Amino acid sequence: MLVLTRKKNESIILNDNIEITIVDVQGDQVRVGINAPKSISIYRKEIFLEIQAENKKAADVKSVDLKNLLK
């Protein structure tokens, strides 16, 4: 993991098209602004993990025997 130190209003550039800016620091909270193309999905980690879990559940559907289903 790369760890960088930034101050308020300082930025980090990723892949030439994503800019992460430290917007505010108050106590133990940091506000981060992200400027990225609309084609880039951006999620908080806890939401991303929930989405992954739901997608895994949806993909884990057992196959259905169509002949028995039609009876």
PDB file with one MODEL, atoms N, CA, C and O in Angstrom:
MODEL        1
ATOM      1  N   MET A   1       0.843  -1.173   0.000  1.00  0.00           N
ATOM      2  CA  MET A   1       0.000   0.000   0.000  1.00  0.00           C
ATOM      3  C   MET A   1       0.891   1.239   0.000  1.00  0.00           C
ATOM      4  O   MET A   1       1.838   1.342   0.779  1.00  0.00           O
ATOM      5  N   LEU A   2       0.576   2.144  -0.861  1.00  0.00           N
ATOM      6  CA  LEU A   2       1.255   3.440  -0.895  1.00  0.00           C
ATOM      7  C   LEU A   2       0.542   4.378   0.071  1.00  0.00           C
ATOM      8  O   LEU A   2      -0.676   4.541  -0.007  1.00  0.00           O
ATOM      9  N   VAL A   3       1.281   4.987   0.969  1.00  0.00           N
ATOM     10  CA  VAL A   3       0.710   5.935   1.927  1.00  0.00           C
ATOM     11  C   VAL A   3       1.314   7.306   1.639  1.00  0.00           C
ATOM     12  O   VAL A   3       2.534   7.471   1.618  1.00  0.00           O
ATOM     13  N   LEU A   4       0.433   8.291   1.415  1.00  0.00           N
ATOM     14  CA  LEU A   4       0.867   9.652   1.113  1.00  0.00           C
ATOM     15  C   LEU A   4       0.304  10.606   2.152  1.00  0.00           C
ATOM     16  O   LEU A   4      -0.771  10.372   2.703  1.00  0.00           O
ATOM     17  N   THR A   5       1.018  11.657   2.411  1.00  0.00           N
ATOM     18  CA  THR A   5       0.539  12.706   3.302  1.00  0.00           C
ATOM     19  C   THR A   5       0.087  13.886   2.444  1.00  0.00           C
ATOM     20  O   THR A   5       0.823  14.350   1.574  1.00  0.00           O
ATOM     21  N   ARG A   6      -1.116  14.359   2.695  1.00  0.00           N
ATOM     22  CA  ARG A   6      -1.672  15.501   1.977  1.00  0.00           C
ATOM     23  C   ARG A   6      -2.299  16.440   2.979  1.00  0.00           C
ATOM     24  O   ARG A   6      -2.774  16.007   4.029  1.00  0.00           O
ATOM     25  N   LYS A   7      -2.305  17.710   2.669  1.00  0.00           N
ATOM     26  CA  LYS A   7      -2.963  18.711   3.487  1.00  0.00           C
ATOM     27  C   LYS A   7      -4.240  19.159   2.783  1.00  0.00           C
ATOM     28  O   LYS A   7      -4.476  18.821   1.623  1.00  0.00           O
ATOM     29  N   LYS A   8      -5.054  19.920   3.497  1.00  0.00           N
ATOM     30  CA  LYS A   8      -6.289  20.461   2.936  1.00  0.00           C
ATOM     31  C   LYS A   8      -5.990  21.162   1.614  1.00  0.00           C
ATOM     32  O   LYS A   8      -5.020  21.911   1.505  1.00  0.00           O
ATOM     33  N   ASN A   9      -6.821  20.916   0.628  1.00  0.00           N
ATOM     34  CA  ASN A   9      -6.740  21.468  -0.729  1.00  0.00           C
ATOM     35  C   ASN A   9      -5.605  20.891  -1.570  1.00  0.00           C
ATOM     36  O   ASN A   9      -5.354  21.379  -2.672  1.00  0.00           O
ATOM     37  N   GLU A  10      -4.913  19.864  -1.077  1.00  0.00           N
ATOM     38  CA  GLU A  10      -3.900  19.189  -1.883  1.00  0.00           C
ATOM     39  C   GLU A  10      -4.521  17.960  -2.522  1.00  0.00           C
ATOM     40  O   GLU A  10      -5.487  17.398  -2.006  1.00  0.00           O
ATOM     41  N   SER A  11      -3.955  17.548  -3.654  1.00  0.00           N
ATOM     42  CA  SER A  11      -4.561  16.482  -4.450  1.00  0.00           C
ATOM     43  C   SER A  11      -3.581  15.361  -4.759  1.00  0.00           C
ATOM     44  O   SER A  11      -2.370  15.478  -4.568  1.00  0.00           O
ATOM     45  N   ILE A  12      -4.155  14.281  -5.239  1.00  0.00           N
ATOM     46  CA  ILE A  12      -3.427  13.130  -5.767  1.00  0.00           C
ATOM     47  C   ILE A  12      -4.046  12.832  -7.129  1.00  0.00           C
ATOM     48  O   ILE A  12      -5.269  12.869  -7.265  1.00  0.00           O
ATOM     49  N   ILE A  13      -3.241  12.542  -8.123  1.00  0.00           N
ATOM     50  CA  ILE A  13      -3.731  12.213  -9.459  1.00  0.00           C
ATOM     51  C   ILE A  13      -3.494  10.726  -9.707  1.00  0.00           C
ATOM     52  O   ILE A  13      -2.398  10.215  -9.482  1.00  0.00           O
ATOM     53  N   LEU A  14      -4.531  10.044 -10.171  1.00  0.00           N
ATOM     54  CA  LEU A  14      -4.445   8.628 -10.520  1.00  0.00           C
ATOM     55  C   LEU A  14      -4.717   8.457 -12.007  1.00  0.00           C
ATOM     56  O   LEU A  14      -5.705   8.975 -12.527  1.00  0.00           O
ATOM     57  N   ASN A  15      -3.848   7.738 -12.683  1.00  0.00           N
ATOM     58  CA  ASN A  15      -4.090   7.333 -14.068  1.00  0.00           C
ATOM     59  C   ASN A  15      -4.403   8.500 -15.004  1.00  0.00           C
ATOM     60  O   ASN A  15      -5.153   8.316 -15.963  1.00  0.00           O
ATOM     61  N   ASP A  16      -3.875   9.653 -14.768  1.00  0.00           N
ATOM     62  CA  ASP A  16      -4.037  10.837 -15.622  1.00  0.00           C
ATOM     63  C   ASP A  16      -5.450  11.394 -15.704  1.00  0.00           C
ATOM     64  O   ASP A  16      -5.649  12.447 -16.310  1.00  0.00           O
ATOM     65  N   ASN A  17      -6.451  10.718 -15.109  1.00  0.00           N
ATOM     66  CA  ASN A  17      -7.814  11.218 -15.272  1.00  0.00           C
ATOM     67  C   ASN A  17      -8.658  11.166 -13.996  1.00  0.00           C
ATOM     68  O   ASN A  17      -9.865  11.402 -14.045  1.00  0.00           O
ATOM     69  N   ILE A  18      -8.042  10.862 -12.870  1.00  0.00           N
ATOM     70  CA  ILE A  18      -8.765  10.835 -11.603  1.00  0.00           C
ATOM     71  C   ILE A  18      -7.999  11.708 -10.612  1.00  0.00           C
ATOM     72  O   ILE A  18      -6.812  11.494 -10.370  1.00  0.00           O
ATOM     73  N   GLU A  19      -8.688  12.689 -10.046  1.00  0.00           N
ATOM     74  CA  GLU A  19      -8.067  13.572  -9.062  1.00  0.00           C
ATOM     75  C   GLU A  19      -8.780  13.419  -7.727  1.00  0.00           C
ATOM     76  O   GLU A  19     -10.001  13.558  -7.640  1.00  0.00           O
ATOM     77  N   ILE A  20      -8.009  13.135  -6.698  1.00  0.00           N
ATOM     78  CA  ILE A  20      -8.536  13.007  -5.344  1.00  0.00           C
ATOM     79  C   ILE A  20      -8.004  14.191  -4.549  1.00  0.00           C
ATOM     80  O   ILE A  20      -6.793  14.380  -4.435  1.00  0.00           O
ATOM     81  N   THR A  21      -8.928  14.993  -3.996  1.00  0.00           N
ATOM     82  CA  THR A  21      -8.546  16.213  -3.280  1.00  0.00           C
ATOM     83  C   THR A  21      -9.009  16.125  -1.831  1.00  0.00           C
ATOM     84  O   THR A  21     -10.136  15.711  -1.559  1.00  0.00           O
ATOM     85  N   ILE A  22      -8.155  16.508  -0.918  1.00  0.00           N
ATOM     86  CA  ILE A  22      -8.546  16.621   0.484  1.00  0.00           C
ATOM     87  C   ILE A  22      -9.307  17.936   0.623  1.00  0.00           C
ATOM     88  O   ILE A  22      -8.730  19.014   0.481  1.00  0.00           O
ATOM     89  N   VAL A  23     -10.587  17.840   0.897  1.00  0.00           N
ATOM     90  CA  VAL A  23     -11.458  19.010   0.954  1.00  0.00           C
ATOM     91  C   VAL A  23     -11.461  19.632   2.341  1.00  0.00           C
ATOM     92  O   VAL A  23     -11.450  20.856   2.475  1.00  0.00           O
ATOM     93  N   ASP A  24     -11.476  18.790   3.380  1.00  0.00           N
ATOM     94  CA  ASP A  24     -11.551  19.308   4.739  1.00  0.00           C
ATOM     95  C   ASP A  24     -11.058  18.248   5.709  1.00  0.00           C
ATOM     96  O   ASP A  24     -11.173  17.050   5.449  1.00  0.00           O
ATOM     97  N   VAL A  25     -10.512  18.696   6.820  1.00  0.00           N
ATOM     98  CA  VAL A  25     -10.084  17.800   7.897  1.00  0.00           C
ATOM     99  C   VAL A  25     -10.642  18.371   9.192  1.00  0.00           C
ATOM    100  O   VAL A  25     -10.359  19.516   9.545  1.00  0.00           O
ATOM    101  N   GLN A  26     -11.445  17.563   9.907  1.00  0.00           N
ATOM    102  CA  GLN A  26     -12.004  17.983  11.195  1.00  0.00           C
ATOM    103  C   GLN A  26     -11.873  16.815  12.154  1.00  0.00           C
ATOM    104  O   GLN A  26     -12.571  15.811  12.010  1.00  0.00           O
ATOM    105  N   GLY A  27     -10.995  16.936  13.118  1.00  0.00           N
ATOM    106  CA  GLY A  27     -10.782  15.854  14.079  1.00  0.00           C
ATOM    107  C   GLY A  27     -10.270  14.613  13.372  1.00  0.00           C
ATOM    108  O   GLY A  27      -9.251  14.652  12.683  1.00  0.00           O
ATOM    109  N   ASP A  28     -10.992  13.505  13.550  1.00  0.00           N
ATOM    110  CA  ASP A  28     -10.579  12.253  12.919  1.00  0.00           C
ATOM    111  C   ASP A  28     -11.314  11.991  11.599  1.00  0.00           C
ATOM    112  O   ASP A  28     -11.257  10.880  11.073  1.00  0.00           O
ATOM    113  N   GLN A  29     -11.994  12.991  11.068  1.00  0.00           N
ATOM    114  CA  GLN A  29     -12.694  12.841   9.796  1.00  0.00           C
ATOM    115  C   GLN A  29     -12.031  13.666   8.705  1.00  0.00           C
ATOM    116  O   GLN A  29     -11.598  14.797   8.926  1.00  0.00           O
ATOM    117  N   VAL A  30     -11.964  13.074   7.533  1.00  0.00           N
ATOM    118  CA  VAL A  30     -11.383  13.732   6.365  1.00  0.00           C
ATOM    119  C   VAL A  30     -12.435  13.730   5.259  1.00  0.00           C
ATOM    120  O   VAL A  30     -12.999  12.682   4.947  1.00  0.00           O
ATOM    121  N   ARG A  31     -12.702  14.886   4.668  1.00  0.00           N
ATOM    122  CA  ARG A  31     -13.607  14.964   3.521  1.00  0.00           C
ATOM    123  C   ARG A  31     -12.754  14.918   2.263  1.00  0.00           C
ATOM    124  O   ARG A  31     -11.801  15.681   2.106  1.00  0.00           O
ATOM    125  N   VAL A  32     -13.121  14.001   1.369  1.00  0.00           N
ATOM    126  CA  VAL A  32     -12.363  13.765   0.151  1.00  0.00           C
ATOM    127  C   VAL A  32     -13.252  14.073  -1.044  1.00  0.00           C
ATOM    128  O   VAL A  32     -14.397  13.625  -1.106  1.00  0.00           O
ATOM    129  N   GLY A  33     -12.723  14.837  -1.989  1.00  0.00           N
ATOM    130  CA  GLY A  33     -13.420  15.096  -3.245  1.00  0.00           C
ATOM    131  C   GLY A  33     -12.765  14.266  -4.338  1.00  0.00           C
ATOM    132  O   GLY A  33     -11.540  14.168  -4.404  1.00  0.00           O
ATOM    133  N   ILE A  34     -13.584  13.669  -5.192  1.00  0.00           N
ATOM    134  CA  ILE A  34     -13.060  12.835  -6.274  1.00  0.00           C
ATOM    135  C   ILE A  34     -13.596  13.359  -7.595  1.00  0.00           C
ATOM    136  O   ILE A  34     -14.808  13.460  -7.785  1.00  0.00           O
ATOM    137  N   ASN A  35     -12.704  13.688  -8.492  1.00  0.00           N
ATOM    138  CA  ASN A  35     -13.063  14.132  -9.831  1.00  0.00           C
ATOM    139  C   ASN A  35     -12.605  13.038 -10.795  1.00  0.00           C
ATOM    140  O   ASN A  35     -11.408  12.823 -10.986  1.00  0.00           O
ATOM    141  N   ALA A  36     -13.577  12.351 -11.401  1.00  0.00           N
ATOM    142  CA  ALA A  36     -13.264  11.226 -12.281  1.00  0.00           C
ATOM    143  C   ALA A  36     -14.280  11.172 -13.414  1.00  0.00           C
ATOM    144  O   ALA A  36     -15.370  11.732 -13.299  1.00  0.00           O
ATOM    145  N   PRO A  37     -13.928  10.498 -14.511  1.00  0.00           N
ATOM    146  CA  PRO A  37     -14.891  10.338 -15.605  1.00  0.00           C
ATOM    147  C   PRO A  37     -16.147   9.614 -15.117  1.00  0.00           C
ATOM    148  O   PRO A  37     -16.083   8.800 -14.196  1.00  0.00           O
ATOM    149  N   LYS A  38     -17.272   9.913 -15.732  1.00  0.00           N
ATOM    150  CA  LYS A  38     -18.535   9.280 -15.347  1.00  0.00           C
ATOM    151  C   LYS A  38     -18.514   7.767 -15.532  1.00  0.00           C
ATOM    152  O   LYS A  38     -19.304   7.055 -14.911  1.00  0.00           O
ATOM    153  N   SER A  39     -17.628   7.279 -16.370  1.00  0.00           N
ATOM    154  CA  SER A  39     -17.540   5.833 -16.606  1.00  0.00           C
ATOM    155  C   SER A  39     -16.860   5.090 -15.455  1.00  0.00           C
ATOM    156  O   SER A  39     -16.853   3.859 -15.436  1.00  0.00           O
ATOM    157  N   ILE A  40     -16.295   5.815 -14.505  1.00  0.00           N
ATOM    158  CA  ILE A  40     -15.629   5.212 -13.353  1.00  0.00           C
ATOM    159  C   ILE A  40     -16.624   5.127 -12.200  1.00  0.00           C
ATOM    160  O   ILE A  40     -17.192   6.138 -11.785  1.00  0.00           O
ATOM    161  N   SER A  41     -16.830   3.920 -11.688  1.00  0.00           N
ATOM    162  CA  SER A  41     -17.708   3.741 -10.528  1.00  0.00           C
ATOM    163  C   SER A  41     -16.913   4.038  -9.266  1.00  0.00           C
ATOM    164  O   SER A  41     -15.777   3.591  -9.110  1.00  0.00           O
ATOM    165  N   ILE A  42     -17.532   4.803  -8.362  1.00  0.00           N
ATOM    166  CA  ILE A  42     -16.880   5.155  -7.099  1.00  0.00           C
ATOM    167  C   ILE A  42     -17.849   4.818  -5.971  1.00  0.00           C
ATOM    168  O   ILE A  42     -18.978   5.306  -5.945  1.00  0.00           O
ATOM    169  N   TYR A  43     -17.396   3.974  -5.032  1.00  0.00           N
ATOM    170  CA  TYR A  43     -18.219   3.548  -3.907  1.00  0.00           C
ATOM    171  C   TYR A  43     -17.418   3.661  -2.617  1.00  0.00           C
ATOM    172  O   TYR A  43     -16.195   3.521  -2.622  1.00  0.00           O
ATOM    173  N   ARG A  44     -18.107   3.912  -1.524  1.00  0.00           N
ATOM    174  CA  ARG A  44     -17.482   3.718  -0.218  1.00  0.00           C
ATOM    175  C   ARG A  44     -17.262   2.219  -0.063  1.00  0.00           C
ATOM    176  O   ARG A  44     -18.061   1.427  -0.562  1.00  0.00           O
ATOM    177  N   LYS A  45     -16.200   1.819   0.614  1.00  0.00           N
ATOM    178  CA  LYS A  45     -15.846   0.400   0.686  1.00  0.00           C
ATOM    179  C   LYS A  45     -16.978  -0.453   1.249  1.00  0.00           C
ATOM    180  O   LYS A  45     -17.248  -1.534   0.725  1.00  0.00           O
ATOM    181  N   GLU A  46     -17.648   0.012   2.309  1.00  0.00           N
ATOM    182  CA  GLU A  46     -18.704  -0.803   2.909  1.00  0.00           C
ATOM    183  C   GLU A  46     -19.860  -1.032   1.937  1.00  0.00           C
ATOM    184  O   GLU A  46     -20.475  -2.098   1.949  1.00  0.00           O
ATOM    185  N   ILE A  47     -20.157  -0.053   1.106  1.00  0.00           N
ATOM    186  CA  ILE A  47     -21.205  -0.210   0.099  1.00  0.00           C
ATOM    187  C   ILE A  47     -20.736  -1.156  -0.995  1.00  0.00           C
ATOM    188  O   ILE A  47     -21.500  -2.009  -1.447  1.00  0.00           O
ATOM    189  N   PHE A  48     -19.493  -1.014  -1.423  1.00  0.00           N
ATOM    190  CA  PHE A  48     -18.929  -1.900  -2.447  1.00  0.00           C
ATOM    191  C   PHE A  48     -18.986  -3.360  -1.991  1.00  0.00           C
ATOM    192  O   PHE A  48     -19.343  -4.239  -2.776  1.00  0.00           O
ATOM    193  N   LEU A  49     -18.639  -3.623  -0.735  1.00  0.00           N
ATOM    194  CA  LEU A  49     -18.683  -4.996  -0.218  1.00  0.00           C
ATOM    195  C   LEU A  49     -20.112  -5.530  -0.175  1.00  0.00           C
ATOM    196  O   LEU A  49     -20.337  -6.709  -0.450  1.00  0.00           O
ATOM    197  N   GLU A  50     -21.075  -4.683   0.163  1.00  0.00           N
ATOM    198  CA  GLU A  50     -22.480  -5.102   0.147  1.00  0.00           C
ATOM    199  C   GLU A  50     -22.930  -5.446  -1.267  1.00  0.00           C
ATOM    200  O   GLU A  50     -23.622  -6.443  -1.472  1.00  0.00           O
ATOM    201  N   ILE A  51     -22.547  -4.635  -2.236  1.00  0.00           N
ATOM    202  CA  ILE A  51     -22.898  -4.896  -3.632  1.00  0.00           C
ATOM    203  C   ILE A  51     -22.304  -6.228  -4.082  1.00  0.00           C
ATOM    204  O   ILE A  51     -22.979  -7.025  -4.733  1.00  0.00           O
ATOM    205  N   GLN A  52     -21.035  -6.468  -3.732  1.00  0.00           N
ATOM    206  CA  GLN A  52     -20.400  -7.730  -4.096  1.00  0.00           C
ATOM    207  C   GLN A  52     -21.124  -8.918  -3.480  1.00  0.00           C
ATOM    208  O   GLN A  52     -21.336  -9.929  -4.150  1.00  0.00           O
ATOM    209  N   ALA A  53     -21.507  -8.808  -2.208  1.00  0.00           N
ATOM    210  CA  ALA A  53     -22.208  -9.899  -1.534  1.00  0.00           C
ATOM    211  C   ALA A  53     -23.560 -10.163  -2.192  1.00  0.00           C
ATOM    212  O   ALA A  53     -23.933 -11.318  -2.397  1.00  0.00           O
ATOM    213  N   GLU A  54     -24.297  -9.100  -2.525  1.00  0.00           N
ATOM    214  CA  GLU A  54     -25.592  -9.268  -3.188  1.00  0.00           C
ATOM    215  C   GLU A  54     -25.431  -9.879  -4.577  1.00  0.00           C
ATOM    216  O   GLU A  54     -26.225 -10.731  -4.975  1.00  0.00           O
ATOM    217  N   ASN A  55     -24.416  -9.452  -5.310  1.00  0.00           N
ATOM    218  CA  ASN A  55     -24.169 -10.027  -6.638  1.00  0.00           C
ATOM    219  C   ASN A  55     -23.818 -11.506  -6.536  1.00  0.00           C
ATOM    220  O   ASN A  55     -24.241 -12.310  -7.366  1.00  0.00           O
ATOM    221  N   LYS A  56     -23.043 -11.859  -5.514  1.00  0.00           N
ATOM    222  CA  LYS A  56     -22.676 -13.264  -5.328  1.00  0.00           C
ATOM    223  C   LYS A  56     -23.912 -14.102  -5.003  1.00  0.00           C
ATOM    224  O   LYS A  56     -24.076 -15.209  -5.516  1.00  0.00           O
ATOM    225  N   LYS A  57     -24.788 -13.555  -4.138  1.00  0.00           N
ATOM    226  CA  LYS A  57     -26.029 -14.274  -3.816  1.00  0.00           C
ATOM    227  C   LYS A  57     -26.893 -14.451  -5.061  1.00  0.00           C
ATOM    228  O   LYS A  57     -27.460 -15.522  -5.278  1.00  0.00           O
ATOM    229  N   ALA A  58     -26.995 -13.418  -5.867  1.00  0.00           N
ATOM    230  CA  ALA A  58     -27.823 -13.487  -7.078  1.00  0.00           C
ATOM    231  C   ALA A  58     -27.254 -14.477  -8.083  1.00  0.00           C
ATOM    232  O   ALA A  58     -28.010 -15.133  -8.799  1.00  0.00           O
ATOM    233  N   ALA A  59     -25.947 -14.594  -8.145  1.00  0.00           N
ATOM    234  CA  ALA A  59     -25.313 -15.514  -9.097  1.00  0.00           C
ATOM    235  C   ALA A  59     -25.328 -16.945  -8.593  1.00  0.00           C
ATOM    236  O   ALA A  59     -25.090 -17.872  -9.366  1.00  0.00           O
ATOM    237  N   ASP A  60     -25.602 -17.139  -7.321  1.00  0.00           N
ATOM    238  CA  ASP A  60     -25.567 -18.472  -6.720  1.00  0.00           C
ATOM    239  C   ASP A  60     -26.948 -19.132  -6.748  1.00  0.00           C
ATOM    240  O   ASP A  60     -27.355 -19.778  -5.783  1.00  0.00           O
ATOM    241  N   VAL A  61     -27.653 -18.965  -7.848  1.00  0.00           N
ATOM    242  CA  VAL A  61     -28.979 -19.555  -8.005  1.00  0.00           C
ATOM    243  C   VAL A  61     -28.794 -20.975  -8.529  1.00  0.00           C
ATOM    244  O   VAL A  61     -28.073 -21.204  -9.500  1.00  0.00           O
ATOM    245  N   LYS A  62     -29.450 -21.916  -7.876  1.00  0.00           N
ATOM    246  CA  LYS A  62     -29.351 -23.306  -8.305  1.00  0.00           C
ATOM    247  C   LYS A  62     -30.088 -23.492  -9.628  1.00  0.00           C
ATOM    248  O   LYS A  62     -31.103 -22.845  -9.885  1.00  0.00           O
ATOM    249  N   SER A  63     -29.565 -24.375 -10.453  1.00  0.00           N
ATOM    250  CA  SER A  63     -30.223 -24.624 -11.731  1.00  0.00           C
ATOM    251  C   SER A  63     -31.586 -25.263 -11.495  1.00  0.00           C
ATOM    252  O   SER A  63     -31.777 -26.025 -10.547  1.00  0.00           O
ATOM    253  N   VAL A  64     -32.511 -24.943 -12.358  1.00  0.00           N
ATOM    254  CA  VAL A  64     -33.883 -25.417 -12.227  1.00  0.00           C
ATOM    255  C   VAL A  64     -34.146 -26.437 -13.326  1.00  0.00           C
ATOM    256  O   VAL A  64     -33.816 -26.214 -14.491  1.00  0.00           O
ATOM    257  N   ASP A  65     -34.742 -27.556 -12.940  1.00  0.00           N
ATOM    258  CA  ASP A  65     -35.125 -28.571 -13.914  1.00  0.00           C
ATOM    259  C   ASP A  65     -36.414 -28.093 -14.581  1.00  0.00           C
ATOM    260  O   ASP A  65     -37.474 -28.111 -13.955  1.00  0.00           O
ATOM    261  N   LEU A  66     -36.337 -27.664 -15.843  1.00  0.00           N
ATOM    262  CA  LEU A  66     -37.484 -27.076 -16.524  1.00  0.00           C
ATOM    263  C   LEU A  66     -38.646 -28.058 -16.653  1.00  0.00           C
ATOM    264  O   LEU A  66     -39.803 -27.644 -16.588  1.00  0.00           O
ATOM    265  N   LYS A  67     -38.369 -29.332 -16.832  1.00  0.00           N
ATOM    266  CA  LYS A  67     -39.443 -30.322 -16.948  1.00  0.00           C
ATOM    267  C   LYS A  67     -40.266 -30.370 -15.672  1.00  0.00           C
ATOM    268  O   LYS A  67     -41.495 -30.416 -15.726  1.00  0.00           O
ATOM    269  N   ASN A  68     -39.603 -30.361 -14.528  1.00  0.00           N
ATOM    270  CA  ASN A  68     -40.327 -30.376 -13.242  1.00  0.00           C
ATOM    271  C   ASN A  68     -41.025 -29.048 -12.983  1.00  0.00           C
ATOM    272  O   ASN A  68     -42.064 -29.015 -12.323  1.00  0.00           O
ATOM    273  N   LEU A  69     -40.485 -27.984 -13.478  1.00  0.00           N
ATOM    274  CA  LEU A  69     -41.084 -26.677 -13.286  1.00  0.00           C
ATOM    275  C   LEU A  69     -42.400 -26.568 -14.025  1.00  0.00           C
ATOM    276  O   LEU A  69     -43.336 -25.941 -13.528  1.00  0.00           O
ATOM    277  N   LEU A  70     -42.492 -27.169 -15.208  1.00  0.00           N
ATOM    278  CA  LEU A  70     -43.702 -27.092 -16.031  1.00  0.00           C
ATOM    279  C   LEU A  70     -44.820 -28.002 -15.521  1.00  0.00           C
ATOM    280  O   LEU A  70     -45.962 -27.841 -15.951  1.00  0.00           O
ATOM    281  N   LYS A  71     -44.546 -28.933 -14.637  1.00  0.00           N
ATOM    282  CA  LYS A  71     -45.582 -29.844 -14.136  1.00  0.00           C
ATOM    283  C   LYS A  71     -46.487 -29.182 -13.143  1.00  0.00           C
ATOM    284  O   LYS A  71     -47.409 -29.816 -12.630  1.00  0.00           O
TER     285      LYS A  71
ENDMDL
END
